[in-house]
Amino acid sequence: MTLTTTLIILAVIIILALAGVAGWLHYKLHRQNQQHQAVQEQQAKAGREQRARVNQSIQILARAVGNDEELTLTEASIRISVLLDSLGVEDPVREEFSAFYQLTEATSHIPFLEGWKQLSRQEQVQYDRERETQETQYREFVLEAAERIQGRDF
């Protein structure tokens, strides 16, 4: 064998080795892309399912608005406005259903949960009266918004 033949054989071996490494790296990248795409699809599906659950919660709350035995207008407004915000609705939607946001804002100073439990009975009665006054003021506005939001999907 001549030196030229040896060098050609050596060059072919190096080229084949480099082609093998390149093929292996390409396969590895392809698998990584497939896994990344599968994770993205799974996250998108989970996001759609979460969005559907939030939308369903909004519908349940909207149907319960006005039935004071189930929940107060204030509680419904707080919950619906928080759920709408969690969906990241645009400003036009927030404006369309501003009744929920306005009643929430008007009663935002009233303590709830642990804060409510720490109030005296007299303070609770005072806040209840204040809440009822605000609910009376916003009642028609909130009931109308609850009616309009029914059947909507955000």
Residue pairs with C-beta under 8 A, 6 or more apart in sequence:
51 87
51 154
54 83
54 86
54 87
55 87
55 153
55 154
57 79
57 83
58 80
58 83
58 84
58 149
58 152
58 154
59 149
59 150
59 151
61 71
61 76
61 79
61 80
61 83
61 146
62 76
62 80
62 146
62 147
62 149
62 150
63 146
63 150
64 70
64 71
64 76
65 71
65 73
65 76
65 142
65 143
65 146
66 73
66 143
66 146
71 79
72 131
72 135
73 103
73 135
73 138
73 139
73 142
74 103
74 104
74 107
74 110
74 131
74 134
74 135
76 100
76 142
76 146
77 99
77 100
77 101
77 103
77 104
77 107
77 138
77 142
78 100
78 104
78 107
80 97
80 100
80 146
80 149
81 97
81 100
81 101
81 104
84 93
84 94
84 97
84 100
84 154
87 154
89 154
93 154
94 101
96 145
96 148
97 145
97 148
97 149
98 145
99 138
99 141
99 142
99 144
99 145
100 142
100 145
102 138
102 141
103 134
103 135
103 138
103 141
103 142
106 134
106 137
106 138
107 130
107 131
107 134
110 127
110 130
110 131
111 118
111 119
111 127
116 124
116 127
119 127
135 142
